[in-house]
């Protein structure tokens, strides 16, 4: 299990996809999409991710809640590699898709338990998640409860993961274990003969 974490727009999705595609190349690759699509902005985001994956061989399973429902498809394919995108959406859906929002511990426990089962059913499980609490802003009570849930999930999944990678401005940094896929070679942007920056 590989946890890929980063801030918004950090490049974590691109890196996680690269990791998933490098894992067990002879196996089926599944993209477990957890986003509920609301409005034009949500649809644009989904279309952008679909374009990113086009022609790469991913089988998409849309599962915004209760990820155990994807198990029959995985078992039928004989397992494979799963890229779960992303934990932030899954946690929000599990918390707010009911009439009465679920508590942070209840959500964290359900998701971590289900991820444990999913990990047993796959050759490799790559999970994308967001850093939380880094902006230092205090939000309304329900948002803070959500952030506590996601924070707890991240901590517990990091403990169980074989590797944890933080992506910062497109650069993957190993926080636990080895870097599953090396960072791209450094691009040389300066002209020949120009002085190098320290």
Secondary structure, 3 states (H helix, E strand, C coil): CEEEEECCCCCHHHHHHHHHHHCCCCCCEEEEECCCCCHHHHHHHHHHHHHHHCCCCEEEEECCCCHHHHHHHHHHCCCCEEEEECHHHHHHHHHHCCCCCCCHHHHHHHHHHHHHHHHHCCCEEEEEEECCCCCCCCCCHHHHHHHHHHHHHHHHHHHHCCEEEEEECCEEEEEECCCCCCCCCCCCCCCCCCCCCC
